[in-house]
Amino acid sequence: MMMMDQAVGLAAVSVLGVLEQAYFSLQVIYARRKYSVSPPTTAGPPEFERVFRAQANCSEYFPIFITVLWTAGVFFSEGLSSVCGLLYLYGRFRYFRGYSQSAQGRLAPLYFSAQILWVLIGFSSLGVLLSFCRVYLNVDLLQVVGSALDLV
C-alpha cells in the first residue's frame, strides 16, 4: 500500500491542477467584465465565448484526469503518473490559451492532452489488472509473463 511520502508527487500535481482550474475560472470572470457579459448569460462576442468554452471544457475533463492520475499513481507508478500529470496540465494550459485566441488554436494542445490522458488510462487499467490478479486470483501476471518469455 502507498505511504503518504510516496503520494507527494500525485498530491502536488493535484493541487497544481486545482490552481489551474481556478486560473481558468478567473479568466472567465475577467472576460465577462471585458466583454460586458453578465451571469448567467453564456452567449456574447466570440472572444468571450471561446474563453468560456475553454474553461468549461477543461472543467469537464478534470474529474477524469484526477481519477486516472491517482489510480495510475497508486496501482502503476507514482513517478510516471506525476510526470504524465504535469504534461497533461501543461497541455490543458496551452489548450486554454490557444482556444482563447482562436478556435483553431485549441486543436494541437487538445490532441496532446488527450494522448496523455489515454496514457494515464492505460497505466490505470494495467495497474488495477495486475493488482486484481495478484490480490484476488493469487496470480502475479508479471512473473507469469516473465517466465513465459524465458521459455520462448
Residue frames as a rotation matrix with the C-alpha (Angstrom) as fourth column:
MET 1
0.583 0.813 0.000 0.00
0.813 -0.583 0.000 0.00
0.000 0.000 -1.000 0.00
MET 2
0.024 -0.566 0.824 1.21
0.523 -0.696 -0.493 3.52
0.852 0.443 0.279 -0.79
MET 3
-0.102 -0.156 -0.982 2.59
0.955 -0.292 -0.053 5.63
-0.278 -0.944 0.179 2.07
MET 4
0.789 0.477 -0.388 1.98
0.401 -0.877 -0.263 9.38
-0.466 0.052 -0.883 2.27
ASP 5
0.024 -0.865 -0.500 5.59
-0.241 -0.491 0.837 10.15
-0.970 0.100 -0.220 1.30
GLN 6
-0.690 -0.286 0.665 5.10
0.468 0.524 0.711 8.18
-0.552 0.802 -0.228 -1.89
ALA 7
0.149 0.867 0.476 1.97
0.984 -0.080 -0.162 10.16
-0.103 0.492 -0.864 -2.82
VAL 8
0.004 -0.150 -0.989 3.53
0.355 -0.924 0.142 13.61
-0.935 -0.351 0.049 -2.56
GLY 9
-0.932 -0.359 -0.044 4.05
0.070 -0.299 0.952 13.86
-0.355 0.884 0.304 -6.33
LEU 10
-0.500 0.829 0.251 0.43
0.751 0.270 0.602 12.97
0.431 0.490 -0.758 -7.03
ALA 11
0.270 0.594 -0.758 -0.75
0.889 -0.456 -0.041 15.42
-0.370 -0.663 -0.651 -4.38
ALA 12
-0.418 -0.510 -0.751 1.42
0.177 -0.857 0.483 18.21
-0.891 0.069 0.449 -5.80
VAL 13
-0.973 0.102 0.205 0.08
0.202 -0.047 0.978 17.63
0.109 0.994 0.025 -9.31
SER 14
-0.156 0.981 -0.116 -3.48
0.948 0.182 0.261 17.56
0.277 -0.070 -0.958 -7.94
VAL 15
0.186 0.171 -0.968 -3.05
0.629 -0.777 -0.016 20.89
-0.754 -0.606 -0.252 -6.13
LEU 16
-0.773 -0.506 -0.384 -1.44
0.002 -0.607 0.795 22.39
-0.635 0.613 0.470 -9.23
GLY 17
-0.766 0.551 0.332 -4.42
0.548 0.289 0.785 21.15
0.337 0.783 -0.523 -11.25
VAL 18
0.203 0.846 -0.493 -6.87
0.970 -0.241 -0.015 22.80
-0.132 -0.475 -0.870 -8.85
LEU 19
-0.122 -0.331 -0.936 -4.92
0.258 -0.921 0.292 26.05
-0.958 -0.205 0.198 -9.09
GLU 20
-0.971 -0.213 0.106 -5.01
0.138 -0.143 0.980 25.80
-0.194 0.967 0.168 -12.88
GLN 21
-0.306 0.938 0.162 -8.80
0.884 0.216 0.414 25.34
0.353 0.270 -0.896 -12.77
ALA 22
0.283 0.361 -0.889 -9.07
0.735 -0.677 -0.041 28.41
-0.617 -0.641 -0.457 -10.53
TYR 23
-0.623 -0.581 -0.523 -6.98
0.056 -0.701 0.711 30.40
-0.780 0.413 0.469 -13.02
PHE 24
-0.859 0.349 0.374 -9.28
0.451 0.171 0.876 29.34
0.242 0.921 -0.305 -15.87
SER 25
0.104 0.949 -0.296 -12.33
0.992 -0.076 0.105 30.40
0.077 -0.305 -0.949 -13.85
LEU 26
0.027 -0.179 -0.984 -10.78
0.426 -0.888 0.173 33.79
-0.904 -0.424 0.052 -13.13
GLN 27
-0.919 -0.394 -0.005 -10.17
0.144 -0.347 0.927 34.26
-0.367 0.851 0.376 -16.84
VAL 28
-0.372 0.874 0.313 -13.90
0.821 0.153 0.550 33.80
0.432 0.462 -0.774 -17.46
ILE 29
0.358 0.477 -0.802 -14.66
0.820 -0.571 0.026 36.46
-0.446 -0.668 -0.596 -14.83
TYR 30
-0.401 -0.594 -0.697 -12.21
0.137 -0.791 0.596 38.86
-0.906 0.143 0.399 -16.49
ALA 31
-0.936 0.086 0.341 -13.68
0.346 0.047 0.937 38.09
0.064 0.995 -0.074 -19.94
ARG 32
0.029 0.994 -0.108 -17.22
0.994 -0.017 0.108 38.73
0.105 -0.110 -0.988 -18.61
ARG 33
0.284 0.013 -0.959 -16.10
0.467 -0.876 0.126 42.17
-0.838 -0.483 -0.255 -17.44
LYS 34
-0.687 -0.674 -0.272 -14.14
0.074 -0.437 0.896 42.96
-0.723 0.596 0.350 -20.59
TYR 35
-0.938 0.319 0.139 -16.97
0.178 0.095 0.980 41.99
0.299 0.943 -0.146 -22.96
SER 36
-0.671 0.689 0.275 -19.89
-0.735 -0.568 -0.371 43.04
-0.099 -0.451 0.887 -20.68
VAL 37
-0.201 0.577 -0.791 -21.44
-0.231 0.757 0.611 39.57
0.952 0.306 -0.019 -20.42
SER 38
-0.348 0.147 0.926 -23.32
-0.929 -0.184 -0.320 39.33
0.123 -0.972 0.201 -17.11
PRO 39
-0.993 0.058 -0.104 -24.08
0.076 0.981 -0.180 35.98
0.091 -0.187 -0.978 -15.48
PRO 40
0.123 -0.226 0.966 -25.97
-0.093 0.967 0.238 33.76
-0.988 -0.119 0.098 -16.10
THR 41
0.863 0.205 -0.463 -25.61
-0.445 -0.128 -0.886 34.68
-0.241 0.970 -0.020 -19.78
THR 42
0.186 -0.817 0.546 -23.15
0.219 0.577 0.787 32.44
-0.958 -0.027 0.286 -21.61
ALA 43
0.334 -0.035 0.942 -23.52
0.943 0.019 -0.334 33.99
-0.006 0.999 0.039 -25.06
GLY 44
0.584 -0.207 -0.785 -21.61
0.031 -0.961 0.277 37.04
-0.811 -0.186 -0.555 -26.16
PRO 45
0.531 -0.481 -0.697 -18.86
-0.845 -0.365 -0.392 38.08
-0.066 0.797 -0.600 -28.53
PRO 46
0.790 -0.245 -0.563 -16.80
-0.050 0.889 -0.456 35.21
0.611 0.388 0.690 -29.99
GLU 47
-0.251 -0.942 0.221 -13.82
-0.318 -0.136 -0.938 36.29
0.914 -0.306 -0.266 -27.87
PHE 48
-0.245 0.255 0.935 -15.85
-0.969 -0.026 -0.246 35.76
-0.039 -0.967 0.253 -24.69
GLU 49
0.756 0.654 -0.001 -17.42
-0.653 0.755 -0.067 32.52
-0.043 0.051 0.998 -25.87
ARG 50
0.397 -0.692 -0.603 -14.02
-0.125 0.610 -0.782 30.99
0.909 0.386 0.155 -26.64
VAL 51
-0.616 -0.608 0.500 -12.74
-0.552 -0.119 -0.825 31.77
0.561 -0.785 -0.263 -23.12
PHE 52
0.015 0.737 0.676 -15.98
-0.976 0.159 -0.152 30.47
-0.219 -0.657 0.721 -21.61
ARG 53
0.857 0.323 -0.401 -15.89
-0.445 0.856 -0.262 27.22
0.259 0.404 0.878 -23.65
ALA 54
-0.018 -0.941 -0.338 -12.19
-0.252 0.332 -0.909 26.66
0.968 0.069 -0.243 -22.97
GLN 55
-0.627 -0.174 0.759 -12.83
-0.760 -0.078 -0.645 26.89
0.171 -0.982 -0.083 -19.22
ALA 56
0.374 0.856 0.356 -15.92
-0.881 0.448 -0.153 24.67
-0.290 -0.256 0.922 -19.42
ASN 57
0.696 -0.151 -0.702 -14.10
-0.353 0.780 -0.517 22.05
0.626 0.607 0.490 -21.49
CYS 58
-0.419 -0.907 -0.025 -11.18
-0.350 0.187 -0.918 21.96
0.838 -0.376 -0.396 -19.07
SER 59
-0.435 0.341 0.833 -13.57
-0.889 -0.019 -0.457 21.62
-0.139 -0.940 0.311 -16.11
GLU 60
0.627 0.750 -0.212 -15.45
-0.778 0.619 -0.108 18.77
0.050 0.233 0.971 -17.81
TYR 61
0.493 -0.508 -0.706 -12.28
-0.099 0.773 -0.626 16.68
0.864 0.379 0.331 -18.13
PHE 62
-0.195 -0.675 0.711 -10.83
-0.789 -0.323 -0.522 17.49
0.582 -0.663 -0.470 -14.71
PRO 63
0.386 0.341 0.857 -12.63
-0.837 0.521 0.169 14.71
-0.388 -0.783 0.486 -12.76
ILE 64
0.988 -0.087 -0.128 -11.48
0.005 0.846 -0.533 12.14
0.155 0.526 0.837 -15.31
PHE 65
0.271 -0.955 0.123 -7.93
-0.245 -0.192 -0.950 13.44
0.931 0.227 -0.286 -15.08
ILE 66
-0.106 -0.307 0.946 -7.81
-0.970 -0.179 -0.167 13.38
0.220 -0.935 -0.279 -11.26
THR 67
0.726 0.466 0.506 -9.29
-0.577 0.813 0.079 9.87
-0.374 -0.349 0.859 -11.14
VAL 68
0.918 -0.383 -0.099 -6.83
0.236 0.731 -0.640 8.31
0.318 0.564 0.762 -13.58
LEU 69
0.172 -0.877 0.448 -3.90
-0.528 -0.466 -0.710 10.31
0.832 -0.115 -0.543 -12.16
TRP 70
-0.027 -0.148 0.989 -4.42
-0.994 0.108 -0.011 8.81
-0.106 -0.983 -0.150 -8.70
THR 71
0.858 0.361 0.366 -5.39
-0.332 0.932 -0.143 5.34
-0.393 0.001 0.920 -9.92
ALA 72
0.744 -0.651 -0.150 -2.30
0.092 0.322 -0.942 5.15
0.662 0.687 0.300 -12.13
GLY 73
0.020 -0.783 0.621 -0.15
-0.684 -0.464 -0.563 6.56
0.729 -0.414 -0.545 -9.33
VAL 74
0.192 0.130 0.973 -1.37
-0.922 0.363 0.133 4.11
-0.336 -0.923 0.189 -6.69
PHE 75
0.706 0.262 0.657 -1.52
-0.168 0.964 -0.204 0.96
-0.688 0.034 0.725 -8.82
PHE 76
0.875 -0.402 0.269 1.13
0.408 0.318 -0.856 1.54
0.258 0.859 0.442 -11.51
SER 77
-0.189 -0.975 -0.113 3.82
0.949 -0.152 -0.277 4.16
0.253 -0.159 0.954 -10.85
GLU 78
0.540 0.374 -0.754 3.64
0.654 -0.751 0.096 7.32
-0.530 -0.544 -0.650 -8.77
GLY 79
-0.303 -0.782 -0.545 6.59
0.159 -0.605 0.780 8.89
-0.940 0.150 0.307 -10.59
LEU 80
-0.881 -0.007 0.472 5.44
0.470 0.084 0.879 8.19
-0.046 0.996 -0.071 -14.14
SER 81
0.073 0.994 0.084 1.89
0.978 -0.088 0.188 9.22
0.194 0.068 -0.979 -13.28
SER 82
0.362 0.002 -0.932 3.07
0.499 -0.845 0.192 12.50
-0.787 -0.534 -0.307 -11.76
VAL 83
-0.714 -0.659 -0.237 5.14
0.096 -0.428 0.899 13.31
-0.694 0.619 0.368 -14.85
CYS 84
-0.659 0.558 0.504 2.16
0.697 0.201 0.689 12.49
0.283 0.805 -0.521 -17.08
GLY 85
0.322 0.806 -0.496 0.00
0.925 -0.379 -0.014 14.67
-0.199 -0.455 -0.868 -14.85
LEU 86
-0.073 -0.440 -0.895 2.33
0.192 -0.887 0.420 17.62
-0.979 -0.141 0.149 -15.28
LEU 87
-0.948 -0.266 0.177 2.36
0.199 -0.056 0.979 17.09
-0.250 0.962 0.106 -19.05
TYR 88
-0.249 0.940 0.232 -1.43
0.938 0.175 0.301 16.94
0.242 0.292 -0.925 -19.07
LEU 89
0.404 0.396 -0.825 -1.73
0.678 -0.735 -0.021 20.20
-0.615 -0.550 -0.565 -17.10
TYR 90
-0.533 -0.657 -0.533 0.73
0.017 -0.638 0.770 21.85
-0.846 0.401 0.351 -19.47
GLY 91
-0.866 0.249 0.433 -1.33
0.490 0.255 0.833 20.63
0.097 0.934 -0.343 -22.43
ARG 92
0.140 0.980 -0.142 -4.54
0.989 -0.133 0.061 21.97
0.041 -0.149 -0.988 -20.88
PHE 93
0.101 -0.182 -0.978 -2.90
0.336 -0.919 0.206 25.33
-0.936 -0.349 -0.032 -20.25
ARG 94
-0.873 -0.461 -0.159 -1.81
-0.019 -0.293 0.956 25.51
-0.487 0.838 0.247 -23.89
TYR 95
-0.530 0.776 0.342 -5.32
0.817 0.358 0.453 24.39
0.229 0.519 -0.824 -24.92
PHE 96
0.319 0.681 -0.659 -6.92
0.828 -0.538 -0.155 27.18
-0.460 -0.496 -0.736 -22.86
ARG 97
-0.184 -0.477 -0.859 -4.57
-0.005 -0.874 0.486 29.84
-0.983 0.093 0.158 -24.21
GLY 98
-0.958 -0.224 0.180 -4.91
0.153 0.131 0.979 28.60
-0.243 0.966 -0.091 -27.79
TYR 99
-0.291 0.936 0.198 -8.70
0.941 0.243 0.234 28.37
0.171 0.255 -0.952 -27.66
SER 100
0.223 0.344 -0.912 -8.94
0.611 -0.779 -0.144 31.83
-0.760 -0.525 -0.384 -26.09
GLN 101
-0.477 -0.515 -0.712 -7.14
-0.220 -0.715 0.664 33.24
-0.851 0.474 0.228 -29.12
SER 102
-0.309 0.418 -0.854 -8.83
-0.944 -0.029 0.328 31.20
0.112 0.908 0.404 -31.88
ALA 103
0.672 0.626 0.395 -10.93
-0.652 0.753 -0.084 28.06
-0.350 -0.201 0.915 -32.27
GLN 104
0.765 -0.449 -0.462 -8.17
-0.135 0.589 -0.797 26.54
0.630 0.672 0.390 -34.42
GLY 105
-0.084 -0.886 0.456 -5.59
-0.700 -0.273 -0.660 27.27
0.709 -0.375 -0.597 -31.69
ARG 106
0.260 0.266 0.928 -7.11
-0.919 0.363 0.153 24.62
-0.296 -0.893 0.339 -29.43
LEU 107
0.831 0.323 -0.452 -6.53
-0.494 0.803 -0.333 21.61
0.255 0.500 0.827 -31.69
ALA 108
0.068 -0.875 -0.479 -2.85
-0.185 0.461 -0.868 20.67
0.980 0.147 -0.131 -31.25
PRO 109
-0.714 -0.341 0.612 -2.94
-0.638 -0.045 -0.769 21.07
0.289 -0.939 -0.186 -27.44
LEU 110
0.299 0.890 0.345 -6.26
-0.935 0.345 -0.078 19.19
-0.189 -0.300 0.935 -27.34
TYR 111
0.730 -0.069 -0.680 -4.73
-0.299 0.863 -0.408 16.21
0.614 0.501 0.609 -29.14
PHE 112
-0.356 -0.934 -0.018 -1.63
-0.286 0.127 -0.950 16.34
0.890 -0.333 -0.312 -26.95
SER 113
-0.560 0.162 0.813 -3.58
-0.828 -0.077 -0.555 16.38
-0.027 -0.984 0.177 -23.67
ALA 114
0.604 0.795 -0.059 -5.92
-0.797 0.601 -0.060 13.64
-0.013 0.083 0.996 -24.95
GLN 115
0.354 -0.559 -0.749 -2.93
-0.189 0.742 -0.643 11.41
0.916 0.369 0.157 -25.68
ILE 116
-0.710 -0.619 0.336 -1.55
-0.416 -0.016 -0.909 11.97
0.568 -0.785 -0.246 -22.17
LEU 117
-0.101 0.770 0.631 -4.98
-0.974 0.052 -0.219 11.21
-0.202 -0.636 0.745 -20.70
TRP 118
0.758 0.364 -0.541 -5.09
-0.528 0.830 -0.181 7.92
0.383 0.423 0.821 -22.65
VAL 119
-0.220 -0.894 -0.391 -1.63
-0.174 0.431 -0.885 7.02
0.960 -0.127 -0.250 -21.33
LEU 120
-0.724 -0.008 0.690 -2.89
-0.684 -0.129 -0.718 7.58
0.095 -0.992 0.088 -17.78
ILE 121
0.406 0.908 0.104 -5.97
-0.906 0.415 -0.085 5.48
-0.120 -0.060 0.991 -18.53
GLY 122
0.504 -0.309 -0.806 -3.68
-0.287 0.821 -0.494 2.72
0.815 0.480 0.325 -19.83
PHE 123
-0.632 -0.769 0.090 -1.44
-0.286 0.124 -0.950 2.89
0.720 -0.626 -0.299 -16.75
SER 124
-0.361 0.591 0.721 -4.52
-0.921 -0.104 -0.376 2.81
-0.147 -0.800 0.582 -14.51
SER 125
0.647 0.685 -0.334 -6.05
-0.745 0.662 -0.084 -0.16
0.164 0.303 0.939 -16.28
LEU 126
0.202 -0.667 -0.717 -2.83
-0.130 0.707 -0.695 -2.15
0.971 0.234 0.057 -16.31
GLY 127
-0.730 -0.530 0.432 -2.05
-0.445 -0.111 -0.888 -1.36
0.519 -0.841 -0.155 -12.67
VAL 128
-0.063 0.796 0.602 -5.53
-0.967 0.100 -0.234 -2.31
-0.246 -0.597 0.764 -11.48
LEU 129
0.699 0.301 -0.649 -5.49
-0.542 0.815 -0.205 -5.52
0.468 0.495 0.733 -13.57
LEU 130
-0.181 -0.863 -0.471 -2.12
-0.119 0.495 -0.861 -6.58
0.976 -0.100 -0.192 -12.18
SER 131
-0.769 -0.081 0.634 -3.17
-0.614 -0.182 -0.768 -5.80
0.177 -0.980 0.090 -8.61
PHE 132
0.271 0.950 0.155 -6.54
-0.960 0.278 -0.024 -7.52
-0.066 -0.143 0.988 -9.00
CYS 133
0.556 -0.108 -0.824 -4.89
-0.308 0.894 -0.325 -10.69
0.772 0.435 0.464 -10.29
ARG 134
-0.524 -0.841 -0.134 -2.31
-0.117 0.227 -0.967 -10.66
0.844 -0.491 -0.217 -7.50
VAL 135
-0.734 0.242 0.634 -4.78
-0.679 -0.267 -0.684 -9.95
0.004 -0.933 0.361 -4.66
TYR 136
0.104 0.949 0.298 -7.88
-0.886 0.224 -0.407 -11.88
-0.453 -0.222 0.864 -5.72
LEU 137
0.859 0.201 -0.471 -6.56
-0.442 0.756 -0.483 -14.61
0.259 0.623 0.738 -8.03
ASN 138
0.591 -0.718 0.368 -3.18
-0.222 0.294 0.930 -15.11
-0.776 -0.631 0.014 -6.37
VAL 139
0.516 -0.417 0.748 -1.52
0.843 0.400 -0.359 -14.76
-0.150 0.816 0.558 -9.79
ASP 140
0.153 -0.568 -0.809 1.43
-0.009 -0.819 0.573 -12.47
-0.988 -0.081 -0.131 -10.41
LEU 141
0.905 0.321 0.281 0.96
0.258 0.113 -0.960 -11.70
-0.339 0.940 0.020 -14.10
LEU 142
0.627 -0.742 -0.238 4.35
-0.777 -0.576 -0.254 -10.02
0.052 0.344 -0.937 -14.38
GLN 143
-0.244 -0.702 0.668 6.03
-0.677 0.617 0.401 -13.18
-0.694 -0.355 -0.627 -13.10
VAL 144
0.337 0.465 0.819 3.89
0.264 0.788 -0.556 -15.34
-0.904 0.404 0.143 -15.43
VAL 145
0.995 0.026 -0.097 4.77
-0.081 -0.376 -0.923 -13.21
-0.060 0.926 -0.372 -18.45
GLY 146
0.298 -0.954 0.027 8.43
-0.945 -0.291 0.150 -13.11
-0.135 -0.070 -0.988 -17.44
SER 147
-0.194 -0.319 0.928 8.53
-0.314 0.916 0.249 -16.90
-0.930 -0.243 -0.278 -17.14
ALA 148
0.668 0.527 0.525 6.76
0.335 0.417 -0.845 -17.32
-0.664 0.741 0.102 -20.48
LEU 149
0.875 -0.383 -0.296 9.27
-0.479 -0.598 -0.643 -15.08
0.069 0.704 -0.707 -22.22
ASP 150
-0.061 -0.924 0.378 12.17
-0.875 0.232 0.425 -17.09
-0.481 -0.304 -0.822 -20.78
LEU 151
0.074 0.177 0.981 10.64
0.070 0.981 -0.183 -20.23
-0.995 0.082 0.060 -22.31
VAL 152
0.924 0.380 -0.041 10.48
0.007 -0.126 -0.992 -18.78
-0.383 0.916 -0.119 -25.81
